[in-house]
Amino acid sequence: MAYSPLSSSSTRGELIDPWPIDGTQFGYVNVDAFFAQLRSLSTSFTDEQRTNGPWILVTSVDEQAFKCIQDSHHELLDQWSILYNPVDYTISTKMESFFHGTLAMAITRWLDGKLTTMGLNHEVVFTGTANHALFVLDRAGQKINNDVGIPKIVRKRADQTVHPFIVQAPRTMKWPSLVLEVSYSESRAQIGEDLRLWLQNSEGEVKFAMAAFVTNQSKTIFIEEWKLRTRAGTQGQLRYTTECTQTMSIEKPRSDGGPKITGSFRIPFDHLLLRQPTAGETDFDMSQADLCQIAAQVWRSQSIGDAWRQ
């Protein structure tokens, strides 16, 4: 594990960076070793938050080797974008499935459409996968230090962040009001931990923590809100956790019917814009038609992934 220092006017600590942000490379040995290396990277990227992460270069991949990778139908092929260059026998790959990227963009378009309908798109800034430095915190909310007493910091990239363009003092533009985390293969528990760091580090300035999931087998989609909660520990001290407080889901339609939709989902107006709504302004409700449109885009992306693997 490599470490690199990070300091600014607001944070100072040791940056945990399991793989260099500008990528790494390794030589191809065989198909089993290739996927073992990707699986190792998948674990290491927990703190890189996966989306739009570093490109990895794999060298010495002849055409027969690449065909073996394609023909393996390995589960990781749904989680990594893989581009093959037959001229110099290299693979460029990064951890971002078509499902993951499409779902993040579909939700962004949905929210931007709602804002535009109310004439509010000029009041927010979508900052996408910009880096944020977050302290590593234990369940009690205390900073975790390295061996020499320096607080550990992780570089986090949400799948989307939204900043109100106008904020009232003492609040600054440092923190977004909404954070979106998307997962295709990552566990819900890990997403909950990621959102806990956002909510705790921002000290309440992140008002809405949103998660979206695509299940691996059925491709069911879940849209959720998670909130920070406290509970008493064994010694009576407060411990922080996150819990899901609203869920809306859609199951892929079977041959004999349409999609199955359950639950509801709403982003309160004041949580996003940090002010009360005026005439003609409302909360951001996701209708069943909205969710169907989002899901259709995600499910169609499977054909793109299949085409890349042919």
C-alpha positions as CSV (number, residue, x, y, z in Angstrom):
1,M,0.0,0.0,0.0
2,A,1.4,3.4,-1.0
3,Y,1.0,6.6,0.9
4,S,1.3,10.2,-0.2
5,P,0.9,13.3,1.9
6,L,-2.0,15.7,1.5
7,S,-2.3,19.1,3.1
8,S,-4.5,22.2,2.7
9,S,-5.8,25.0,4.7
10,S,-8.7,22.9,6.0
11,T,-7.2,19.3,6.2
12,R,-3.9,17.8,7.0
13,G,-3.2,14.1,7.3
14,E,-1.9,11.1,5.5
15,L,-3.7,10.1,2.3
16,I,-4.4,6.4,2.0
17,D,-4.0,5.7,-1.7
18,P,-3.9,1.9,-2.4
19,W,-3.1,2.5,-6.1
20,P,-1.7,5.6,-7.8
21,I,-4.5,7.9,-8.9
22,D,-3.0,8.2,-12.3
23,G,-3.0,4.4,-12.8
24,T,-0.6,1.5,-12.6
25,Q,0.3,-1.4,-14.9
26,F,1.1,-5.1,-14.8
27,G,2.1,-7.7,-17.3
28,Y,-0.3,-10.4,-18.5
29,V,0.5,-13.9,-17.4
30,N,-2.6,-15.9,-17.9
31,V,-6.4,-15.4,-17.6
32,D,-6.6,-16.6,-14.0
33,A,-3.8,-14.2,-12.9
34,F,-5.5,-11.4,-14.9
35,F,-8.8,-11.7,-13.0
36,A,-7.0,-12.3,-9.7
37,Q,-5.2,-8.9,-10.2
38,L,-8.5,-7.2,-11.1
39,R,-10.1,-8.6,-8.0
40,S,-7.3,-7.3,-5.9
41,L,-7.7,-3.9,-7.4
42,S,-11.4,-4.0,-6.9
43,T,-10.8,-4.4,-3.1
44,S,-8.1,-1.7,-3.1
45,F,-10.5,0.8,-4.8
46,T,-12.9,0.8,-1.9
47,D,-11.3,4.1,-0.8
48,E,-11.1,5.4,-4.4
49,Q,-14.9,5.1,-4.6
50,R,-14.5,3.2,-7.9
51,T,-16.3,5.6,-10.2
52,N,-14.0,7.2,-12.8
53,G,-11.0,5.8,-11.1
54,P,-7.5,5.3,-12.5
55,W,-6.9,3.5,-15.8
56,I,-4.9,0.4,-15.4
57,L,-2.5,-0.7,-18.2
58,V,-2.0,-4.4,-18.9
59,T,0.9,-5.3,-21.2
60,S,1.9,-8.3,-23.2
61,V,-1.7,-9.3,-24.1
62,D,-1.7,-11.0,-27.5
63,E,-4.9,-11.6,-29.5
64,Q,-5.2,-15.2,-28.2
65,A,-4.9,-14.0,-24.6
66,F,-7.5,-11.4,-25.2
67,K,-9.9,-14.0,-26.7
68,C,-9.4,-16.1,-23.6
69,I,-10.5,-13.1,-21.5
70,Q,-13.5,-12.5,-23.6
71,D,-14.5,-16.2,-23.7
72,S,-14.2,-16.5,-19.9
73,H,-17.5,-14.7,-19.3
74,H,-16.0,-13.8,-15.9
75,E,-18.2,-11.8,-13.5
76,L,-15.6,-9.0,-13.4
77,L,-16.2,-8.2,-17.0
78,D,-19.5,-6.6,-15.9
79,Q,-17.6,-4.4,-13.5
80,W,-14.7,-3.2,-15.5
81,S,-14.4,-1.2,-18.8
82,I,-11.9,-3.0,-21.0
83,L,-10.3,-1.6,-24.2
84,Y,-7.9,-3.7,-26.2
85,N,-5.2,-2.3,-28.5
86,P,-4.1,-5.1,-30.9
87,V,-1.2,-2.9,-32.2
88,D,0.8,-2.8,-29.0
89,Y,-0.9,-5.8,-27.3
90,T,-2.2,-3.8,-24.3
91,I,-5.4,-3.6,-22.4
92,S,-6.6,-0.4,-20.8
93,T,-9.1,-1.0,-18.1
94,K,-10.8,0.7,-15.2
95,M,-13.5,-0.3,-12.7
96,E,-16.7,1.2,-14.0
97,S,-19.4,-1.0,-15.5
98,F,-21.8,0.2,-18.1
99,F,-24.6,-0.4,-15.5
100,H,-22.8,1.8,-12.9
101,G,-22.1,4.7,-15.3
102,T,-25.5,4.6,-17.0
103,L,-27.4,4.6,-13.7
104,A,-25.4,7.6,-12.4
105,M,-26.0,9.6,-15.5
106,A,-29.7,8.7,-15.7
107,I,-30.3,9.9,-12.2
108,T,-28.4,13.1,-12.9
109,R,-30.5,13.7,-16.0
110,W,-33.7,13.1,-14.0
111,L,-32.7,15.6,-11.3
112,D,-31.5,18.2,-13.8
113,G,-34.8,17.8,-15.7
114,K,-36.8,18.5,-12.5
115,L,-34.7,21.6,-11.8
116,T,-35.0,22.9,-15.3
117,T,-38.8,22.4,-15.3
118,M,-38.9,24.8,-12.3
119,G,-36.4,27.2,-13.8
120,L,-33.8,26.3,-11.1
121,N,-31.0,24.7,-13.0
122,H,-29.0,27.9,-12.7
123,E,-29.1,27.7,-8.9
124,V,-27.1,24.5,-8.6
125,V,-23.7,23.1,-9.8
126,F,-23.3,19.5,-10.6
127,T,-19.7,18.6,-9.8
128,G,-19.7,15.0,-10.9
129,T,-16.9,12.8,-9.6
130,A,-14.6,15.5,-8.2
131,N,-12.2,14.4,-5.5
132,H,-12.9,15.2,-1.8
133,A,-10.5,14.4,1.0
134,L,-12.4,12.9,4.0
135,F,-11.0,11.9,7.3
136,V,-11.3,8.2,8.3
137,L,-13.5,8.1,11.3
138,D,-14.3,5.4,13.7
139,R,-17.9,4.5,14.8
140,A,-17.6,7.1,17.7
141,G,-16.8,9.8,15.1
142,Q,-13.1,10.1,16.1
143,K,-10.3,10.5,13.6
144,I,-8.2,7.3,13.0
145,N,-4.5,8.1,13.1
146,N,-1.6,6.3,11.5
147,D,1.4,4.8,13.5
148,V,2.9,8.3,14.0
149,G,-0.3,10.0,15.1
150,I,-1.3,11.7,11.8
151,P,-5.0,11.4,10.9
152,K,-5.7,9.1,8.0
153,I,-7.5,10.7,4.9
154,V,-9.2,8.9,2.0
155,R,-9.8,10.4,-1.4
156,K,-13.5,10.0,-2.1
157,R,-15.3,10.4,-5.4
158,A,-19.1,10.3,-5.3
159,D,-20.9,9.4,-8.5
160,Q,-22.5,12.8,-8.4
161,T,-22.5,15.8,-6.0
162,V,-24.8,18.8,-6.2
163,H,-23.8,22.3,-4.7
164,P,-26.3,25.1,-4.4
165,F,-24.8,28.1,-6.1
166,I,-26.1,30.5,-3.4
167,V,-25.4,29.7,0.2
168,Q,-26.0,31.7,3.4
169,A,-23.1,32.4,5.8
170,P,-21.5,30.8,7.7
171,R,-22.0,27.9,5.2
172,T,-19.5,27.9,2.3
173,M,-19.4,26.1,-1.0
174,K,-17.0,23.4,0.4
175,W,-19.7,20.7,0.8
176,P,-22.4,19.6,-1.5
177,S,-26.0,19.5,-0.3
178,L,-26.6,16.2,-2.1
179,V,-24.2,13.2,-2.6
180,L,-25.1,10.2,-4.8
181,E,-23.3,6.9,-4.5
182,V,-24.0,4.2,-7.2
183,S,-23.2,0.5,-6.9
184,Y,-23.4,-2.4,-9.3
185,S,-21.5,-5.1,-7.3
186,E,-20.5,-3.3,-4.1
187,S,-22.4,-4.3,-1.0
188,R,-25.1,-2.1,0.5
189,A,-23.1,-2.2,3.8
190,Q,-20.1,-0.6,2.1
191,I,-22.2,2.1,0.5
192,G,-23.6,2.8,3.9
193,E,-20.1,3.2,5.3
194,D,-19.1,5.5,2.4
195,L,-22.2,7.7,3.1
196,R,-21.4,7.7,6.8
197,L,-18.0,9.3,6.0
198,W,-19.7,12.0,3.9
199,L,-22.3,12.8,6.5
200,Q,-19.9,12.9,9.5
201,N,-17.1,14.8,7.8
202,S,-19.4,17.4,6.5
203,E,-20.9,17.9,10.0
204,G,-24.4,18.1,8.7
205,E,-23.7,20.2,5.6
206,V,-24.5,17.2,3.3
207,K,-28.2,17.3,3.7
208,F,-29.2,14.4,1.4
209,A,-27.3,11.1,1.0
210,M,-28.6,9.2,-2.0
211,A,-27.7,5.6,-3.0
212,A,-28.6,3.7,-6.1
213,F,-28.0,0.0,-6.7
214,V,-28.2,-2.5,-9.6
215,T,-28.3,-6.1,-8.5
216,N,-25.9,-8.4,-10.2
217,Q,-28.2,-11.2,-11.4
218,S,-31.8,-9.8,-11.7
219,K,-30.7,-6.2,-12.6
220,T,-33.3,-4.9,-10.1
221,I,-32.7,-1.2,-9.4
222,F,-33.0,0.4,-6.0
223,I,-33.1,4.2,-5.3
224,E,-32.6,5.0,-1.6
225,E,-31.9,7.7,1.0
226,W,-29.6,7.0,3.9
227,K,-29.4,9.0,7.1
228,L,-26.9,9.2,9.9
229,R,-28.1,7.7,13.1
230,T,-26.6,7.4,16.6
231,R,-27.0,4.6,19.2
232,A,-25.5,3.8,22.5
233,G,-22.4,1.5,22.5
234,T,-21.5,-1.1,25.1
235,Q,-19.8,1.5,27.3
236,G,-22.6,4.0,26.9
237,Q,-20.8,6.1,24.4
238,L,-22.5,7.3,21.2
239,R,-21.8,5.3,18.0
240,Y,-22.6,6.5,14.5
241,T,-24.2,4.4,11.8
242,T,-26.3,4.9,8.7
243,E,-29.7,3.5,7.9
244,C,-31.9,3.5,4.8
245,T,-35.0,5.7,5.4
246,Q,-36.7,5.5,2.0
247,T,-36.5,3.1,-0.9
248,M,-38.0,2.8,-4.4
249,S,-37.3,-0.2,-6.6
250,I,-38.0,-1.6,-10.0
251,E,-37.7,-5.2,-11.1
252,K,-37.0,-6.0,-14.7
253,P,-40.2,-7.1,-16.5
254,R,-40.8,-10.7,-17.2
255,S,-42.1,-12.0,-20.5
256,D,-45.7,-12.0,-19.2
257,G,-45.9,-8.5,-17.8
258,G,-44.4,-5.1,-17.0
259,P,-41.9,-4.1,-14.4
260,K,-42.7,-4.3,-10.7
261,I,-42.3,-1.1,-8.8
262,T,-42.4,-0.7,-5.1
263,G,-42.0,2.2,-2.7
264,S,-41.6,6.0,-3.3
265,F,-38.7,8.5,-3.4
266,R,-38.6,12.2,-2.6
267,I,-35.8,14.8,-2.3
268,P,-37.0,17.6,-0.1
269,F,-36.6,21.0,-1.8
270,D,-34.9,22.6,1.1
271,H,-32.4,19.7,1.4
272,L,-31.1,20.4,-2.1
273,L,-31.5,24.2,-2.5
274,L,-31.0,25.0,1.2
275,R,-34.0,27.4,1.2
276,Q,-37.8,27.1,1.4
277,P,-39.7,26.7,-1.9
278,T,-41.6,29.6,-3.4
279,A,-44.6,29.6,-5.7
280,G,-44.3,27.0,-8.4
281,E,-41.5,25.2,-6.6
282,T,-41.9,21.7,-5.0
283,D,-40.1,18.8,-3.6
284,F,-38.4,16.5,-6.2
285,D,-40.6,13.4,-6.4
286,M,-39.6,10.4,-8.5
287,S,-42.7,9.1,-10.2
288,Q,-43.1,5.6,-11.4
289,A,-42.7,6.9,-15.0
290,D,-39.5,8.6,-14.0
291,L,-38.1,5.3,-12.5
292,C,-39.2,3.4,-15.6
293,Q,-37.2,5.8,-17.8
294,I,-34.1,5.5,-15.6
295,A,-34.4,1.7,-15.6
296,A,-34.8,1.5,-19.3
297,Q,-31.6,3.3,-19.9
298,V,-29.7,1.0,-17.4
299,W,-31.1,-2.2,-18.8
300,R,-30.4,-1.2,-22.4
301,S,-26.7,-0.6,-21.5
302,Q,-26.3,-4.4,-21.1
303,S,-26.3,-4.7,-24.9
304,I,-23.4,-2.3,-25.1
305,G,-21.4,-4.3,-22.6
306,D,-22.3,-7.5,-24.5
307,A,-21.1,-5.9,-27.8
308,W,-17.7,-5.0,-26.3
309,R,-17.2,-8.6,-25.2
310,Q,-17.9,-10.1,-28.6
